C-alpha cells in the first residue's frame, strides 16, 4: 500500500493542466470528499500499529504535494486571467454605483441654505447637557411643570446631567458668549424618552433659529417664517395659533396652508388643508436676563422645527422609522438630491 501511495505522489508531482477545469478535476480526484486521500485516511484505521507511523508520513506527504500542486496551478491560471483582462482594452468599464444623501441631511441642508440667505449663521453645542443650559436658563426652574413635557433622559449618576431635549441649549451657550445682534441656527440631534412609533422616535433632529437685536417685533418673526415656507414648500400662506413655550412669550404654533388638491393632501391635513410645521415666539425677557442681555434694550424671536417632520412632508414619507432602517431601496430614492 505504501508503494501505491508513492506512485500517487509521483503522479501528483508530474501532473500538468491546460485549464482551470483540469485542475478542479485533479483536486476532486485527490482532495475531494470521495477522493483518494479520504479513502487512505479511512484505511489508516486498519493498518497494523507497527506500520502506522510510516503510513501516516507517506499519506501526509501525498496530501501536502496535492494541495501545493492545486494552489500553484490555480494561481497560475488566475494570473493569466488577470493579465488578459488588463490587456483587453475593448472590455466595457464597470459601472460604479453612486450613493445618496440621507433625506434628513438633505432637508437640514435645504433649511440652512434658506436661512443663510438672510444672514443666519450656524452654532453648535454638546448633546450631553447640564440642567442650567437645558432647563433653568430657558425659564424652566426646578419643579416647573413644563419640564414634564420634555420626557428627559437623565444620567443616573448625576441628575443634573441630561441628554439635551432641544437645541435651545445651544442658543443659551451662544448668548452667554456673544452680545446682540445675534442671528443663528442651531441644528442637531435631540433626545426624548418616548415610545418609537410611525410618528415619533427617542432620538430625532431639530433645527432652531434665534434673532436678537434692537426693535425686533412679532411682525419680523411672521415675515421671516412666511419667507421660509415660500422658499421650502412653495407656499407662503401661514397662520400662527396661540400656544405655550416657557422660553417665549407670546408663543405660537405655525401652520402652512398645504391645500386640498389631491387625496394625499386630504389625508395629510385631515381635510383642513393646514399642516403644523413648527413652534415659535418672542424670546421671554427672563431668558435674556439669564444670559446677561438687557431685555429693556433688546428683543428677539425664536423658532424651532423637527427635521424629520419636515422631511416627511417634503417627500411624502409615511413612517419615521424608515429613517433609521438603512434600507438601500429607501435611500436610493434620493439620489437626485444634491443638498
N, C-alpha and C positions, 0 to 999 in steps of 0.2 A: 504493500500500500504506500509505503514511504517513497518507493521508486516511482510510483504513479504520480504522486504529488510533485516530485522533482520534475517530471515530464510536463506537468501543468505549469510549473514555474518557467520552464524553457519556452513553452507556448506563449505565456504572457510576455516574456521579455522580447520575443521575436515578433509580436503582433504589431501590425500597422493598419491604418484605416484611411479610406479615401474621403469619408464624410462623417458627419456627426451621427447619422443613423447607425453606421457600423460600430461606432464607439458605444452607443447605447446598447446594441445587441451584445457586444462584448461584456459590458458591465452587468447586464442581466444574467449572462451565462455564468459569470464567476461570483458576482456580488449580490445578485438578486435573492429574493426570499426563497426561491426554489433552485438556486444556483449551486454550483459545485462546492463552494465554501460552506454553505449552510449544511449540505449533506455531510461534509467532513466533520463539522462540529458535532453533528448528531452521532456520527460513527465513533467520535472520540470516547464516548461512554463505554464502548465495548472493547477498546484497546487494552491489552494487558498492562498492568501497572508498570512493569519494567520498561515498556516502550512509550509510555505516555509522554515523558519529557521530550524525547526526540520527535515524536509525532507532533506534539504541540508546537515545537520550534519550527518545524517544516511548514505546518499549516499557517502559522503567523507570517512566515516568510512569503508564502503564496499570497496571503491577504494583503500584505504591505505592497508587494510587487504589483498586484492587480489594481489596488487603489491608486498608486502612484501613476500607473500607466493611464488609467481613465482620466485622472486630473490633468496629466500632461497633454493628452490628446484633446481634451475639452478646451484647455487654454489655447492650444494651437488653432483650433477651428474658430474659437471666439475671436482671437486676434485677427484671423483672416477676414471675418465678417465685419469687424470694426474698420479694418483698413479699406475694404471695399466700399463701405458706407461713406467713409471720409472722402474717398476719391470720386464718388458718384455725385457730381455736381448737378445732375439733372433731377435728383430727387426733390420733391416738394418740401418746403420747410414745415416744421411742426408749429401748429397754432398755439400760442401762449394765451391761456385764459386770463382775462383781466378780472381783478377783484372789484368790489364795490364798497362804497361808504355805507355805514350803518344809518338807517333813517333818522335816528336820534341825533347823530352828529351832523347830518345834512340839515335837519331842522334847526339845530342850535346855531350852525354857521350862517344860515339864512337870517335868523333873528339878529345875530351880532352884526351882520353886514348892513341890515336895515337901520339899526340904531347908530352904527358908526357914521352913517352919512349925516347925522345931525349932532355929532360931537360926543357921543358916548364912548368912553374907553373901558377896558376890561380891568377887573380887580378879582383877586383870588384869595382864598384863605383855607385854613385847616378843616378837615372833615370831622376830626375829634375836637370838640369844643368844651370850653368851661361854661359854667352856669351864667356868669356875667354877660358874655357876648351872645349866648344863645337865647337867654331869657330876660334877665334883670335889666340890662341896658335898653332892651326893647319894650320897656314899660310892662314887664311881666314879673313883678316881685314874687318872692316865695309865697306859696299858698294861693296865688292868684288863680281863680277858677279856669281862666283861659289856657293855663298850662295843660290842662287835661285834653284840650283839643289837639295837642301835638302828638300824643301816643309815642312818647320818647323812649329810646333805648338808653338806659343809664349804665354806666360802668360800675359793677358791683363793688369793687374795691374802693371806689371813690365816687360817691353820689353826686359830686359837683362836676363830674366829667361826663359828657354825653356824646352820642353821635348826633351831629347837627341835624335839626329838624327843618331848617330852611337856610337859604344863603343870605338871609338878612344879617346873620352874624358877620359876614364879610363886610357888609356896609358899616357896621359898628366899628370894626377894626380900621377901616379906611378913614372914617370920620375922626377917630381918635388921633390919627397921624396927619390929617390934612384939613385945612380950613377951606371954606367955600371960596369961589364957586366949585361945586362938585357935580360931576355928571358921569356916572359909572354904571356898568352892567356887571352882574355877578353870577356867572353860570357855574353849575357844579352838581355833584351828587348829594342827595339828602336822604334821610332815613326816618321811617315811621314804623312803629310796631303795629302793623296791620296785617290782616289775612290776605294772602295772594289770591286774586280773582281776575276775571277778564278785564276789570277796570281799575284795579289797584295792585300795588306791589310794595314790599317793605323797603325797597331802595328805588328811587327814581331821580330824575334830573329836573332841576329848577333853573330858571334864569330870572333874576330880579334887577330892576332898574331903580336908580336914585338920582334925583336932581335937586340940589340945594343952592340957592342964590338969593339975592335980594328981590323982593316983589314977585316971587313965583306964586301963581294962583292956580285954582282948580280949573280955570279955563285953559291954562297952559297944559295941564295934565290931559284934559279931554282932547285937545288938538293933537297932542303927541300920540295918543292912542289911536285916534282916527287916522293919522298918517301911517301908523304901523299896520293897522288892519287892511288899509288900502294897498300897502306895499306887499304884504304877505299873502292875503287872501283875495285881493282884488275887490274888496268890499269895504266901503268907508262908513256905512251906516251902523252906528253903535248906540247902545244905551247903557246908562250907569244906574244900577239899582242899589239903594242904601244897604250897607252891610256893617259888619263889625270886625275890626282887627285891632289888637291892643296897641300897635305901634303907629297907627294912622288915625286921624280924626279931622274931617269926616272920612269914612271909608265907603267903598263901593265895589260891587261885582260888575265886571264888564261883559256885556253880551254883544255879539256881532250878528247882524241880520244875514243869515245864510240863504234864505229864500226857500221856496217850496216848488221848485221846478221839476224835480224827479221824485220817484218813490223813495230813493235813498235819503233825499232831503227831508221827507216826511218822517222817516224812521229816525234819523239823527236828531232832528229838532222836536220830535214828539208832536208834530203837527203845528208847531208855533212859528217856525221859520227862524227862531233865535237860538243861538248857541253861546253858552258861557265859556269864556276863554281865559279869564284872569281876575285877580283881585287888585285893588289899587286904593290910593287915598293920599291925603296930605299928611306929611310927617308930623307926628304928635310932638308938641313943644317939649314934653318931658324927655323924649328921646334925644332931642337936640341938647338939652341941658346935660344929659348923662355923658355926652361926648364933648362938652365944653364949647358948644356953638350957641351963640346968643339968639334965642328964639324971637327976641324983640327986633333984631336986625335982619335975620334970615328966615326964610320959609322954604318949603320944598315938597316934592311929591315922590311917592314910591309906587312901584307896581311889581307884580310877580306872577309867573305862569309856570305850569308844568310842561316841560318839553315833550314828554310822552303824549300828553293830551293833544297838544298842537299837532304833533305828527299823526296821531290818529285821525284828526280832522283833515289834514292836508292830503293824506294818502289813503283815506277810507279803510284803515286797518281795524279789523273787528275785535281783536283780542290783544291786550297789552302784553300777555305772556309770550307772544311771538318775538318780542324784542330780545329776549334772553335765551331762546331755544337754539340759537345758532344753526337754524335750518338754512342750508345753502339755497334751497328753492325760494325761500322768502327773501333772502338778501340779494339774490340775482336780479330781482325786480327793480333794484335801484342803481343799476349800472349806468344808466343815462344821466344820473345826477352828479354834478361836479363841485358842489359846495363842500 
